[in-house]
Protein backbone atom coordinates (compact mmCIF):
# COMPACT_ATOMS: atom_id res chain seq x y z
CA UNK A 1 0.00 0.00 0.00
CA UNK A 2 2.80 2.42 0.83
CA UNK A 3 4.46 1.88 -2.54
CA UNK A 4 1.20 2.70 -4.32
CA UNK A 5 0.84 5.91 -2.29
CA UNK A 6 4.42 6.95 -3.10
CA UNK A 7 3.90 6.19 -6.79
CA UNK A 8 0.69 8.26 -6.83
CA UNK A 9 2.50 11.17 -5.18
CA UNK A 10 5.27 11.02 -7.79
CA UNK A 11 2.68 10.84 -10.56
CA UNK A 12 0.97 13.96 -9.32
CA UNK A 13 4.23 15.88 -9.09
CA UNK A 14 5.18 14.71 -12.59
CA UNK A 15 1.78 15.82 -13.91
CA UNK A 16 2.24 19.25 -12.39
CA UNK A 17 5.69 19.59 -13.93
CA UNK A 18 4.39 18.35 -17.28
CA UNK A 19 1.57 20.90 -17.19
CA UNK A 20 4.00 23.69 -16.31
CA UNK A 21 6.42 22.75 -19.05
CA UNK A 22 3.53 22.41 -21.50
CA UNK A 23 2.34 25.92 -20.65
CA UNK A 24 5.85 27.33 -21.09
CA UNK A 25 6.21 25.51 -24.42
CA UNK A 26 2.79 26.80 -25.48
CA UNK A 27 3.80 30.38 -24.59
CA UNK A 28 7.06 29.98 -26.52
CA UNK A 29 5.15 28.60 -29.52
CA UNK A 30 2.73 31.54 -29.41
CA UNK A 31 5.65 33.97 -29.26
CA UNK A 32 7.38 32.29 -32.21
CA UNK A 33 4.14 32.33 -34.23
CA UNK A 34 3.62 36.02 -33.42
CA UNK A 35 7.16 36.91 -34.49
CA UNK A 36 6.88 34.81 -37.67
CA UNK A 37 3.51 36.38 -38.47
CA UNK A 38 4.83 39.91 -38.03
CA UNK A 39 7.86 39.15 -40.21
CA UNK A 40 5.59 37.67 -42.89
CA UNK A 41 3.35 40.74 -42.75
CA UNK A 42 6.31 43.12 -43.03
CA UNK A 43 7.77 41.06 -45.89
CA UNK A 44 4.46 41.19 -47.77
CA UNK A 45 4.25 44.95 -47.10
CA UNK A 46 7.75 45.51 -48.53
CA UNK A 47 7.00 43.35 -51.59
CA UNK A 48 3.80 45.35 -52.15
CA UNK A 49 5.70 48.66 -51.89
CA UNK A 50 8.36 47.48 -54.37
CA UNK A 51 5.75 46.41 -56.90
N, C-alpha and C positions, 0 to 999 in steps of 0.2 A: 504493500500500500504506500509506503514512504517513497519508493522509487517512482511510482506513478505520480505522486504529488510533486516531486522534484521535476519530473519530466514536464508536467503541465506548467509549472512555474517558468521553466526555461522556454517552453513554447510561447507563453504569453510575452515574455521579454523579447524573444525573437520576432514575434508579430509586431510588437511596438516599433522595434528597430526597422523592420521591413517597411512599415507604414511611413516612418519618418524619412527613410532613404527614398522611398517612392515619391513622397511629396517633394523632396529636394530635387530629384531627377525630373519630376513634372515641371517644377518651377524653372529649372535649367532649360528644359525643352521649350517651354513657352518663351523664355528669353531668346533662345536661338531662333525660334520661328519669327519672333518680332523683329529681330535684327535682320534676318534674311528677307523678310517681307519689306522692310524699309529700304534695304539695298536694292531689291527688285524694283520697287516703286521709283526710287531715284534713278536707276538705270533706264527704266522705261521713259521717265521724264526727260533725261538727257538725250535719248535716242529721238524722242518726239521733237525736241528743240532743234537737233541737228537736221532732221528732215524738214 
